[in-house]
């Protein structure tokens, strides 16, 4: 599945199901929440799972009323490290 297809599927799925997710596909981090999907390019080949999860948790806790914006910002901030 290419990135465009995945973004469409995630937009539909998160619009109809109360779920929020963050994942990586084809060197892109993807955040999906309530039908909104963001992608952030990430080409580094490192162990990103634990570090990104930490960023996501902290940003979401600090911005509980805006989860999509918080998680997308966390991914962007992590990408710059």
Secondary structure, DSSP 8 states (H G I E B T S, - for coil): --HHHHHHHHHHHHHHS--EEEEEETTEEEEEETTEEEEEE----S--HHHHHHHHHHHHHHTTT-HHHHHHHHHHHHHT-
